[in-house]
Amino acid sequence: MNKLQEFTPVFTEELPYKKDMEFGKIYISREHEVACFLCPCGCGEVNHISFIKGLRNQWFFIEDKGKVTFRPSIGCFESPCKSHFFITENHIDWV
């Protein structure tokens, strides 16, 4: 499978189970300040991002006109693929 170049954000109150997730979608719960997605490399691993305000080692989440940005970079270093990328306005910038 080719590496993904862009995510489609899906805003939801509760995050889905892995079996219900679609490749290419990033599921974002504003209420719980967390996001999850299937790794964009195509390996099938689920990754989570916490953007809880005041939490150390968190990501910053910005939403603007349906586009999402997370900072800093996202490293899937616990997954076998070791993917590393930025998400900027839905676009995936591979490191």
VMD Tcl script that draws the C-alpha trace (Angstrom):
set ca {
  {0.00 0.00 0.00}
  {1.26 3.51 -0.79}
  {1.88 6.03 1.95}
  {-1.03 8.35 2.48}
  {-0.56 12.02 1.60}
  {-3.64 13.51 3.26}
  {-6.11 12.79 6.06}
  {-9.85 13.45 6.04}
  {-10.91 14.70 9.48}
  {-13.96 13.13 11.12}
  {-15.22 14.91 14.23}
  {-16.91 12.58 16.68}
  {-17.71 12.48 20.39}
  {-16.39 8.94 20.89}
  {-13.47 7.42 19.01}
  {-14.20 4.31 16.94}
  {-12.83 0.82 17.50}
  {-10.08 -0.27 15.12}
  {-12.50 -2.52 13.20}
  {-14.67 0.53 12.45}
  {-11.86 2.85 11.34}
  {-11.20 3.74 7.72}
  {-7.71 4.23 6.28}
  {-7.19 7.91 5.45}
  {-9.49 9.30 8.14}
  {-8.38 10.96 11.36}
  {-11.02 10.74 14.07}
  {-11.05 13.72 16.43}
  {-12.95 14.04 19.70}
  {-12.96 17.66 20.81}
  {-14.80 16.63 23.97}
  {-12.07 14.20 25.05}
  {-9.22 16.16 23.39}
  {-7.87 13.12 21.58}
  {-7.54 11.89 18.01}
  {-6.83 8.51 16.47}
  {-6.09 7.13 13.03}
  {-4.73 4.12 11.20}
  {-1.06 4.72 10.45}
  {-0.76 6.54 7.13}
  {2.04 4.22 5.98}
  {-0.56 1.48 5.55}
  {0.76 -0.89 8.24}
  {-2.65 -0.98 9.97}
  {-1.50 0.16 13.44}
  {-3.78 2.52 15.37}
  {-2.17 5.72 16.65}
  {-3.52 8.18 19.23}
  {-2.81 11.87 19.76}
  {-3.72 13.64 23.00}
  {-4.15 17.40 22.83}
  {-5.38 17.95 26.39}
  {-4.57 21.50 27.45}
  {-1.94 21.72 30.15}
  {-0.72 18.15 29.64}
  {3.01 17.81 29.18}
  {4.26 16.24 25.91}
  {0.98 16.96 24.20}
  {0.22 18.00 20.67}
  {-1.31 21.30 19.71}
  {-4.45 21.04 17.63}
  {-5.61 23.74 15.23}
  {-8.79 23.56 13.15}
  {-9.44 26.10 10.43}
  {-12.21 25.78 7.83}
  {-12.35 22.00 8.10}
  {-8.58 21.56 7.91}
  {-6.60 20.24 10.88}
  {-3.00 20.77 11.96}
  {-1.15 19.00 14.77}
  {2.18 20.06 16.23}
  {4.79 18.84 16.90}
  {5.49 15.96 14.54}
  {3.93 12.55 15.07}
  {6.27 9.64 15.50}
  {4.88 6.12 15.45}
  {8.04 4.84 17.05}
  {6.30 2.06 18.99}
  {4.91 0.63 15.74}
  {7.05 -1.68 13.60}
  {6.93 0.86 10.73}
  {8.52 3.70 12.78}
  {6.63 6.28 10.68}
  {7.32 9.95 11.35}
  {5.36 12.87 9.87}
  {3.65 16.23 10.38}
  {-0.05 16.91 9.79}
  {-0.56 20.39 8.33}
  {-4.02 21.42 7.09}
  {-4.89 17.71 6.55}
  {-1.72 17.15 4.50}
  {0.84 14.58 5.67}
  {4.45 15.74 5.43}
  {6.73 12.72 5.81}
  {10.02 13.13 7.71}
}
mol new
graphics top color blue
foreach p $ca { graphics top sphere $p radius 0.5 }
foreach p [lrange $ca 0 end-1] q [lrange $ca 1 end] { graphics top cylinder $p $q radius 0.2 }
display resetview
